Amino acid sequence: MSETTDTTRTANQPAANGKTVNGKPGNGKQSNVEAPHGSPKGMDKAAPGTTKRIFGYIFQYKWHVAIVVLCILVGAAAQAGAALFLQALIDDYILPMVGVKNPDWAPLLRALTLMGCLYAAGTFCSWLWQWLIVTVEQGTLKKIRDDMFAHQQTLPIRYFDTNEHGDIMSRYTNDTDTLRQAISQSFPQMFSSAISALAALVSMLWLSVPVTIFVLVFAAILFAVVRAIVSRSGRYFVKQQMWIGDVNAFVEESVNGQKVIKVFNHEDATQNTFDEKNEELFKASAEANTWGNVTMPVVGNMGYILYILLAIVGGCMALAGVGNFGLSGAGTLTLGTLISLLTLSRSFVNPLGQVSMQFNMVMMALAGASRIFQLMDEKPEDDGGTVTLVNVELSEDGRTMTEVDHETGHWAWKREESDDGSRSLKAAQSLSPKAAEVARKAKEEAITSPDGRLTLLRGDVRFTDVTFGYNPDKPVLHDITWFAKPGQKIALVGATGAGKTTVTNLINRFYDIQEGMILYDGISVNGIRKPDLRHSLGIVLQDVNLFTGTVMDNIRYGRLDATDEECIAAAKLTNADSFIRMLSNGYQTVLEGDGSGLSQGQRQLISIARAAVADPPAMILDEATSSIDTRTEEVVQAGMDNLMKGRTVFVIAHRLSTVRNSDVIMVLDHGRIIERGSHDELIAQKGEYYQLYTGAVELE
């Protein structure tokens, strides 16, 4: 098979995937503008196991939690003890002194002092656990955010292409804030209320079993009412969290696209879409908080009703001398016992209301935590590669390699001990005979050490029978076969949606192919570890991303151990040095808001300098000069030509003037290579490239 002639395809049918954008299928990430009435992504209720996972984080502070629990127990016991003490205070100290001319106040003062100590102990324990819970709360959230962000770094590009960035950000802000409130307030308050109610119940049983039964019957009615309210509010709190994420996503999208909105006079339409989403958030929040806010008034008023009924019934029993019995013994219902029971009834009913009130907050926190754990449960980027990139020293013959642990300017792929270098050949046997032949030639031309474990990195890239779709059932590339020899400059041209960017996404394994094989120096890219593969590839994207920091920091982003001198040399190489020195603080000028103070061309120059300082063996330039004016482009192109010397370079370009000096130009159309050759060869053919270059047809 001839590798120089058999790669030409003919594309005479429309794309199989219908509408495409930048080579990606039209049914990928959906814009909020296209579907303003769509519901936000999320779940209708908290995922199973969410509570267990939250407490798994909380119990990392087990000693703090243990002290908090102990303080709550002591506080509840002090509160119940103080209520019980009212009986003795009235019956044993106050009533005996009534009518006495010269009473002995000492016993009463001692009793009041003891009661004051109980209240003081309860107050101190309440302060202590609320002080300790701050460490638990903030430490837990820090750990969750750390784990969430660490896991986010492992997610594939596909996840960020199919999820709104604002919704992802909302998980770090709104969802974690609801969880903070639950950890610092709801969980401990619910536990404290439950313990207080239990202590009050035991205390009431100690004083009077009949009165306790009366209170429990009333509490059962109260519980049924509260349960009906909470069941309604809980559903809406979950919806509220989902709509908050959707509104944040839309706002973030609108802020980023503000210029486009204004250029196309889309303010009213954007406002209408936002109003619709905000209206849904309003409805969910209003329903959730309406039902949530009525809980405490209902409980409070029913508690007052219980208090009045108990006072009437108990008063009648006390005046009539009706018998009473409790765990402490039998007798008549005294005034002191009745007052203690009235106090304990409030201590029993009020915590039930507090638990019900906090339950709404817990439901909202569980909804937020479910969204957090949903991100953390996303499947990380699958690697599967075992081949790594190492530094080597070359002997004079240019073939003998020795692995070293310092920079030498030469790189090699290193296989694991069990890999003899034949895996790619074996894998190619399952493909077509043509693919097997390409793999065999790649293996023969690769410079490999005698033991087969080291292969010199030269930038030999070969596609064979590659078919790929962002959705497997809708291919974007169809049976692509082509090659790039070491040091060649390969240009990919074609209309938007032809698959140019997709090709580069496959080289660095942002996506993995469904069929065929991609060979890099004779090694299947699927067998190379993704970090090492990407380390060998420098990339300059059409959309520039600059980070908050100095200009020097942004250039050094390409290689974190680069010196200031190397960063400046890279800027000079790409002709960015002159404008950088004219900034207020030169290379130490702080950039914010993605370099909002710079022109698009200046931002792109910094991006190109960032790729230059990385000094990779191969480069991908995805519309790298599209944002630079023609005059600046000529200057930059000269610097980039120096940068590209000795490297395999893949250039995606709409400006065909920038690819004239390419060694090979490939014309893509609907995911197929329809022409291949040098500029002069393609012009002589007077085919599609000739039509594009002369302006007979438009790239778009």
C-alpha positions in Angstrom: 0.0 0.0 0.0 1.2 3.5 -0.8 0.9 5.7 2.2 1.1 8.8 0.0 -1.7 8.1 -2.4 -4.3 5.7 -0.9 -5.6 8.1 1.7 -7.8 10.2 -0.6 -11.6 9.7 0.0 -14.6 11.0 -1.8 -17.4 12.5 0.2 -20.6 12.7 -1.8 -23.2 12.4 1.0 -24.1 14.7 3.9 -22.8 14.2 7.4 -24.3 11.2 9.1 -24.8 13.0 12.3 -26.8 15.9 10.9 -25.9 19.3 12.1 -22.4 19.6 13.6 -20.6 22.3 15.4 -16.8 22.4 15.4 -16.9 18.7 14.5 -19.1 17.8 17.4 -22.6 16.3 17.1 -25.5 18.6 17.2 -27.1 16.8 20.1 -24.2 17.4 22.4 -24.2 20.0 25.1 -27.5 21.9 24.8 -27.5 25.6 25.1 -29.9 27.3 27.5 -30.8 29.7 24.7 -32.0 26.9 22.5 -34.1 25.3 25.2 -35.3 28.0 27.6 -38.1 25.8 28.9 -36.0 22.8 29.7 -35.7 21.5 33.2 -32.4 21.5 35.0 -30.3 18.4 35.3 -30.5 16.8 38.7 -32.5 14.3 40.7 -36.0 14.4 42.1 -34.9 13.4 45.6 -31.8 12.8 47.6 -29.8 9.8 46.4 -29.7 6.8 48.7 -26.7 6.6 51.0 -26.2 10.4 51.0 -26.6 10.8 54.8 -24.2 8.0 55.4 -21.6 9.6 53.2 -22.0 13.0 54.9 -21.5 11.5 58.3 -18.5 9.6 57.0 -16.9 13.0 56.4 -18.1 14.4 59.8 -16.7 11.5 61.8 -13.2 12.3 60.6 -13.5 14.7 63.6 -14.6 11.9 66.0 -13.2 13.5 69.1 -14.9 16.8 68.4 -18.1 14.9 67.6 -17.8 12.9 70.8 -17.4 16.0 72.9 -20.3 17.7 71.1 -22.5 14.7 71.9 -21.4 14.6 75.5 -22.2 18.4 75.9 -25.6 17.9 74.3 -26.4 15.0 76.7 -25.2 17.1 79.7 -27.3 20.1 78.5 -30.4 18.0 78.1 -29.9 16.4 81.5 -29.4 19.8 83.1 -32.6 21.1 81.5 -34.7 18.1 82.6 -33.1 18.2 86.0 -33.9 21.8 86.5 -37.6 21.1 85.5 -37.8 18.2 87.9 -36.2 20.4 90.6 -39.2 22.8 90.4 -41.3 20.2 92.1 -39.1 20.0 95.2 -38.5 23.7 95.1 -42.2 24.5 95.4 -43.4 21.5 97.5 -40.4 21.2 99.9 -39.1 24.8 100.1 -41.6 27.5 99.0 -45.0 26.1 100.2 -43.7 25.2 103.7 -42.6 28.8 104.2 -46.0 30.2 103.3 -47.6 31.8 106.4 -44.4 31.4 108.6 -43.5 34.6 110.4 -39.7 34.1 110.5 -38.9 31.5 107.8 -35.5 30.0 107.4 -34.3 31.2 104.0 -31.0 29.2 104.0 -32.5 25.9 102.5 -34.3 27.9 99.8 -31.1 29.8 98.9 -29.2 26.5 98.7 -31.8 25.0 96.5 -31.8 28.1 94.2 -28.0 28.0 94.1 -28.1 24.3 93.1 -30.7 25.1 90.4 -28.6 28.0 89.2 -25.6 25.6 88.9 -27.7 23.2 86.8 -28.7 26.1 84.4 -25.1 27.3 84.3 -23.8 23.8 83.4 -26.4 23.5 80.6 -25.5 27.0 79.3 -21.7 26.2 79.3 -22.3 22.9 77.5 -24.5 24.6 74.9 -21.7 27.2 74.3 -19.0 24.6 74.1 -20.7 22.3 71.5 -21.6 25.2 69.3 -18.0 26.4 69.5 -16.6 23.0 68.6 -19.1 22.4 65.8 -17.5 25.2 63.8 -14.3 23.2 63.4 -16.3 20.1 62.4 -18.4 22.1 59.9 -15.6 24.0 58.2 -13.2 21.1 58.2 -15.8 18.8 56.7 -16.6 21.3 54.0 -13.0 21.8 53.2 -12.4 18.1 52.8 -15.5 17.7 50.6 -14.4 20.6 48.4 -10.9 19.2 48.2 -12.2 15.8 47.2 -14.7 17.3 44.8 -12.1 19.4 43.0 -9.5 16.6 43.0 -12.0 14.3 41.4 -13.0 17.0 39.0 -9.5 17.1 37.7 -9.8 13.4 36.8 -13.0 13.8 34.7 -12.9 13.6 30.9 -13.4 16.5 28.6 -16.7 15.0 27.7 -18.1 15.8 31.1 -17.3 19.5 30.8 -18.6 19.5 27.2 -22.0 18.2 28.3 -22.5 20.0 31.6 -23.1 23.7 32.2 -20.2 25.3 33.9 -22.4 27.5 36.1 -24.2 24.4 37.4 -20.9 22.8 38.3 -19.8 26.0 40.1 -23.1 26.0 42.0 -22.2 22.7 43.6 -19.1 24.4 45.1 -21.1 27.4 46.4 -24.9 26.9 47.0 -24.9 23.2 47.6 -22.0 23.3 50.0 -23.6 26.2 51.8 -26.8 24.2 52.5 -24.6 21.4 53.8 -22.7 23.9 56.0 -26.0 24.9 57.6 -27.0 21.3 58.2 -23.7 20.4 59.8 -23.5 23.4 62.0 -27.2 23.8 62.9 -29.6 21.1 61.7 -27.8 17.9 62.6 -26.7 18.9 66.2 -30.0 20.8 66.8 -32.0 17.7 65.8 -29.9 15.5 68.0 -30.1 18.0 70.9 -33.9 18.3 70.5 -34.4 14.6 70.4 -32.3 14.1 73.6 -34.2 17.0 75.3 -37.5 15.5 74.3 -36.4 12.0 75.5 -35.2 13.5 78.8 -38.4 15.4 79.3 -40.4 12.3 78.5 -38.6 10.2 81.1 -39.0 13.0 83.6 -42.7 13.2 83.0 -43.0 9.4 83.5 -41.1 9.9 86.8 -43.7 12.4 88.0 -47.0 11.2 86.4 -47.8 8.3 84.1 -51.4 9.4 83.4 -50.3 13.0 82.4 -47.5 11.6 80.3 -50.0 9.4 78.4 -52.2 12.5 77.8 -49.2 14.4 76.4 -48.1 11.5 74.2 -51.6 11.2 72.6 -51.5 15.0 71.9 -47.9 14.6 70.5 -49.1 11.8 68.1 -51.7 14.2 66.7 -49.0 16.9 66.4 -46.6 14.5 64.7 -49.2 13.6 62.0 -49.8 17.2 61.2 -46.1 18.1 61.0 -45.4 15.0 58.9 -47.9 16.1 56.3 -46.4 19.6 56.2 -42.7 18.3 56.0 -43.5 15.8 53.2 -44.7 18.6 51.0 -41.9 21.0 51.8 -39.1 18.4 51.3 -40.0 17.8 47.7 -39.8 21.5 46.9 -36.5 22.0 48.7 -34.9 19.4 46.3 -36.4 21.2 43.3 -35.1 24.5 44.7 -31.5 23.3 44.7 -31.8 22.0 41.1 -33.2 25.3 39.9 -30.6 27.3 41.7 -27.9 25.4 39.8 -29.8 26.0 36.5 -30.2 29.7 37.1 -26.5 30.0 38.0 -25.5 28.2 34.8 -27.7 30.5 32.7 -26.3 33.7 34.4 -22.7 32.4 33.9 -23.4 31.7 30.3 -25.0 35.2 29.8 -22.2 37.0 31.4 -19.6 35.2 29.2 -21.7 35.9 26.1 -22.7 39.5 27.0 -21.0 41.0 23.9 -22.9 38.5 21.6 -26.1 39.3 23.4 -25.7 43.0 22.8 -24.5 42.7 19.2 -27.6 40.7 18.2 -29.9 42.8 20.4 -30.8 39.7 22.3 -31.3 41.4 25.6 -35.1 41.0 25.7 -35.0 37.3 24.7 -32.3 36.6 27.3 -34.3 38.5 29.9 -37.4 36.4 29.0 -35.4 33.2 29.3 -34.0 34.3 32.7 -37.4 35.3 33.9 -38.8 31.9 33.0 -36.0 30.1 34.9 -36.2 32.5 37.8 -40.0 32.0 37.9 -39.5 28.3 38.3 -36.9 28.9 41.0 -39.4 31.3 42.7 -42.2 28.7 42.6 -40.0 25.9 44.1 -38.5 28.2 46.7 -41.9 29.8 47.6 -43.5 26.4 48.0 -40.6 25.0 50.0 -40.3 27.9 52.4 -44.1 28.4 52.7 -44.6 24.9 54.0 -41.3 25.0 55.9 -42.1 28.3 57.6 -45.6 27.2 58.9 -44.1 24.2 60.7 -42.9 26.1 63.8 -46.0 28.3 64.2 -48.2 25.1 64.0 -46.0 23.3 66.6 -45.8 26.4 68.8 -49.6 27.0 68.8 -50.4 23.4 69.4 -47.9 23.4 72.2 -49.7 26.3 73.8 -53.0 24.4 73.4 -51.4 21.4 75.2 -50.1 23.7 77.9 -53.6 25.2 78.5 -55.3 21.8 78.4 -52.7 20.3 80.8 -53.1 23.3 83.1 -56.9 22.9 83.2 -56.9 19.2 83.6 -54.0 19.1 86.1 -55.4 22.0 88.1 -58.7 20.2 88.4 -56.9 17.0 89.5 -54.8 18.8 92.0 -57.8 20.7 93.5 -59.9 17.5 93.7 -57.1 15.5 95.3 -57.2 12.9 92.5 -54.6 10.2 92.9 -51.4 10.2 90.8 -48.7 7.7 90.2 -45.4 7.8 88.4 -42.1 5.9 88.4 -41.2 7.8 91.6 -44.3 6.4 93.4 -48.0 7.0 94.0 -49.7 9.9 95.7 -51.7 13.0 95.0 -51.0 15.5 92.2 -49.4 18.4 94.0 -48.9 22.0 92.8 -45.2 21.5 92.5 -45.7 18.4 90.4 -48.1 20.2 88.2 -45.8 23.1 87.5 -42.9 20.7 86.8 -45.2 18.8 84.3 -46.2 22.0 82.6 -42.6 23.0 82.2 -41.6 19.5 81.0 -44.5 19.4 78.5 -43.1 22.5 76.8 -39.6 20.9 77.0 -41.1 17.9 75.2 -43.2 19.6 72.5 -40.9 22.4 71.6 -38.0 20.0 70.6 -40.5 18.1 68.4 -41.2 21.4 66.5 -37.5 22.2 66.3 -36.8 18.7 64.8 -39.6 19.3 62.3 -38.2 22.7 61.4 -34.7 21.5 61.0 -35.9 18.6 58.9 -36.6 21.0 56.1 -33.1 22.3 56.2 -31.8 18.7 56.3 -33.8 17.9 53.2 -32.3 20.8 51.4 -28.8 19.9 52.6 -29.3 16.3 51.4 -30.5 17.6 48.0 -27.3 19.7 47.8 -25.1 16.9 49.0 -26.6 14.6 46.4 -25.6 17.0 43.7 -22.1 17.2 45.2 -21.7 13.4 45.4 -23.2 13.1 41.9 -20.2 15.0 40.6 -17.8 13.0 42.8 -19.4 9.7 41.5 -18.8 10.6 37.9 -16.6 8.1 36.2 -13.0 9.4 36.0 -11.2 9.6 32.7 -10.2 6.1 31.7 -6.5 5.8 30.9 -5.5 2.2 30.4 -2.1 3.3 29.1 1.1 1.8 30.4 3.7 3.5 28.1 5.4 6.5 29.7 7.6 9.4 28.5 11.2 9.6 29.7 14.3 11.6 29.0 17.1 9.8 27.2 20.6 10.4 26.0 21.4 9.4 22.4 24.7 8.0 21.3 26.5 9.2 18.2 24.8 6.6 16.0 21.5 8.3 16.9 19.8 5.0 17.8 21.3 3.8 21.1 19.4 5.3 24.0 20.0 5.5 27.7 17.3 6.7 30.2 18.3 9.6 32.4 16.6 11.6 35.1 17.4 15.1 33.7 16.5 17.2 30.7 18.5 16.2 27.6 16.3 17.5 24.7 15.6 13.9 23.7 12.5 11.9 24.7 11.6 8.3 24.4 8.5 6.1 25.0 9.2 3.6 27.8 7.2 0.3 27.8 6.6 -1.8 30.9 8.7 -4.9 31.3 6.1 -7.3 30.0 5.7 -5.3 26.7 8.0 -6.4 24.0 6.8 -3.7 21.6 4.5 -6.0 19.6 1.2 -5.1 21.2 0.2 -2.5 18.6 1.0 -5.0 15.8 -1.1 -7.7 17.5 -4.0 -5.2 18.0 -3.8 -4.2 14.3 -4.3 -7.8 13.2 -8.0 -7.5 14.2 -8.3 -4.6 11.8 -8.1 -4.5 8.0 -5.0 -5.8 6.1 -4.3 -2.2 5.3 -4.2 -1.2 9.0 -1.9 -4.1 9.8 0.4 -3.0 7.0 0.5 0.6 8.4 1.3 -0.7 11.9 4.1 -2.9 10.5 5.7 0.0 8.6 5.4 2.2 11.7 7.1 -0.4 13.8 9.9 -0.8 11.2 10.6 3.0 11.0 10.5 3.5 14.7 13.9 3.9 16.5 13.7 1.3 19.3 16.3 0.0 21.8 17.5 -3.6 21.4 15.3 -4.8 24.3 12.3 -3.1 22.7 11.4 -1.1 25.8 12.5 2.4 24.6 11.3 4.0 21.4 12.6 7.4 20.4 9.9 10.1 20.3 10.0 11.5 16.8 6.4 12.6 16.1 5.5 9.9 13.6 1.6 9.9 13.8 -0.6 7.6 11.7 -4.3 7.2 11.6 -5.7 4.0 10.1 -9.3 3.1 9.6 -10.4 5.6 12.3 -14.1 6.0 12.8 -15.3 8.2 15.6 -18.4 10.0 16.9 -19.0 11.9 20.0 -22.1 9.8 20.1 -21.1 6.3 19.0 -24.2 6.0 16.7 -23.5 9.3 15.0 -20.0 9.2 13.5 -18.1 12.5 12.9 -15.1 10.9 11.2 -15.5 8.0 8.7 -12.8 5.5 8.1 -9.9 8.0 8.2 -6.5 6.9 7.1 -3.5 9.3 6.9 0.0 9.8 8.3 2.4 12.5 9.4 6.1 11.9 9.2 8.5 13.2 11.9 9.1 17.0 11.5 6.3 17.5 9.0 3.8 20.3 9.2 0.4 18.9 8.5 -2.5 21.3 7.8 -6.1 20.3 8.2 -8.6 22.5 6.3 -12.2 22.3 5.5 -15.6 23.8 6.4 -16.8 24.1 10.0 -18.0 20.7 11.2 -15.7 18.8 8.8 -13.9 17.2 11.7 -10.7 19.1 11.9 -10.7 19.8 15.6 -12.0 16.3 16.2 -8.8 14.9 14.7 -6.6 16.8 17.2 -8.9 15.8 20.1 -8.2 12.2 19.2 -4.4 12.6 18.9 -4.2 13.7 22.6 -6.9 11.3 23.7 -9.4 13.9 24.9 -11.7 11.3 23.3 -11.0 7.7 22.4 -11.8 6.3 19.0 -14.5 3.6 18.5 -12.9 1.9 15.5 -9.4 1.8 14.0 -6.1 2.7 15.4 -3.9 5.8 16.0 -0.2 5.1 16.1 2.4 7.5 17.7 5.9 6.4 16.8 4.5 2.9 16.1 2.7 2.8 19.5 -1.1 2.8 19.8 -2.0 6.0 21.6 -4.5 4.0 23.7 -1.5 2.3 25.2 0.2 5.5 26.2 -0.6 7.1 29.6 -2.6 10.2 28.9 -0.5 12.6 31.0 2.7 11.5 29.1 0.9 11.6 25.8 -0.2 15.2 26.4 3.2 16.2 27.8 4.6 15.4 24.3 2.0 17.6 22.6 1.9 21.4 22.9 -1.4 22.9 21.9 -2.6 26.4 21.1 -6.3 26.8 21.0 -8.5 29.2 19.2 -10.3 30.1 22.5 -7.6 31.5 24.8 -7.7 30.9 28.6 -5.6 33.1 30.8 -5.5 32.6 34.5 -5.5 35.1 37.4 -1.8 36.0 38.0 1.0 37.8 36.3 1.9 37.6 32.7 5.0 35.6 33.7 2.9 33.1 35.6 0.6 32.6 32.6 3.6 32.0 30.3 5.2 29.7 32.8 1.9 27.7 32.9 3.4 25.8 30.0 6.2 24.5 32.1 6.1 25.2 35.8 9.9 24.8 36.3 10.7 27.3 33.6 13.0 30.2 34.6 12.1 33.8 34.0 14.8 33.9 31.3 13.2 31.0 29.5 9.7 32.6 29.7 11.1 35.8 28.3 12.9 33.9 25.5 9.6 32.2 24.6 7.9 35.6 24.5 10.6 37.0 22.2 10.4 33.9 19.9 6.7 34.5 19.4 7.0 38.3 19.3 5.0 38.8 22.4 7.9 40.5 24.3 7.4 44.0 22.8 3.8 44.5 23.9 4.4 42.8 27.3 7.1 45.3 28.2 4.7 48.1 27.4 2.2 46.9 30.0 2.1 48.8 33.3 4.4 46.3 35.2 5.7 44.4 32.2 6.0 40.7 32.9 4.7 41.2 36.4 1.5 42.8 35.3 -1.4 41.0 37.0 -4.1 39.6 34.7 -7.6 39.2 35.9 -10.9 38.1 34.3 -9.2 36.0 31.7 -7.0 38.8 30.6 -9.9 41.2 30.0 -7.5 44.2 29.8 -5.7 42.8 26.7 -6.8 42.6 23.1 -7.7 39.3 21.7 -4.5 39.2 19.7 -2.3 40.0 22.7 -4.1 37.2 24.7 -3.3 34.8 21.9 0.3 35.8 21.8 0.7 35.0 25.5 -1.0 31.6 24.8 1.5 30.9 22.0 4.4 31.9 24.2 3.0 29.5 26.8 3.2 26.7 24.3 6.7 27.7 23.3 8.1 27.6 26.8 6.7 24.0 27.1 9.1 23.1 24.2 7.1 20.0 23.2 8.3 17.5 20.5 4.9 17.9 18.7 2.4 20.7 18.4 -1.2 21.3 17.6 -2.2 24.8 16.5 -6.0 25.0 16.4 -6.8 28.3 14.7 -3.9 29.8 16.6 -3.7 33.0 14.6 -7.4 33.5 13.9 -7.7 36.3 16.4 -4.6 38.2 15.2 -4.8 40.9 12.5 -3.0 40.2 9.2 0.0 42.4 9.9 0.6 40.9 13.4 0.0 37.5 11.9 3.0 37.8 9.6 5.2 38.7 12.6 3.8 35.9 14.7 4.0 33.4 11.9 7.8 34.0 11.6 8.2 33.3 15.3 6.0 30.2 15.0 8.0 28.9 12.1 11.1 29.0 14.3 9.1 27.3 17.1 7.9 24.5 14.7 11.4 23.6 13.4 12.2 19.9 14.0 8.7 19.2 15.3 5.7 17.4 13.9 3.0 20.1 13.8 -0.7 19.9 13.1 -2.3 23.1 12.0 -6.0 23.8 11.8 -6.7 26.9 9.8 -9.5 28.8 8.1 -7.0 31.3 6.7 -5.5 29.3 3.9 -2.7 31.8 3.5 -1.3 30.4 6.8 -0.9 26.8 5.5 0.8 27.4 2.2 4.2 26.3 3.6 2.8 23.1 5.1 4.4 19.9 4.0 1.0 18.2 3.6 -2.5 19.8 3.4 -5.5 17.6 4.0 -8.9 18.7 3.0 -11.7 17.3 5.1 -15.4 17.2 4.2 -18.1 15.7 6.4 -15.6 13.6 8.3 -13.7 12.3 5.3 -10.4 13.2 3.7 -11.2 14.2 0.2 -7.8 15.7 -0.9 -4.2 15.4 0.3 -1.0 17.0 -1.0 1.2 20.1 -0.9 -0.2 23.5 -1.7 1.1 23.5 -5.2 -0.1 19.9 -5.8 -3.6 20.7 -4.7 -3.8 23.9 -6.6 -2.7 22.0 -9.7 -5.5 19.4 -9.1 -8.1 22.3 -9.2 -10.3 20.4 -6.8 -11.9 21.4 -3.5 -8.8 23.1 -2.1 -8.4 25.1 -5.3 -12.0 26.2 -5.0 -11.5 27.2 -1.4 -8.2 29.0 -2.0 -9.4 31.0 -4.9 -12.6 31.9 -3.2 -14.8 30.0 -5.6 -16.5 28.5 -2.6 -16.6 29.6 1.0 -15.1 27.6 4.0 -18.4 28.1 5.8 
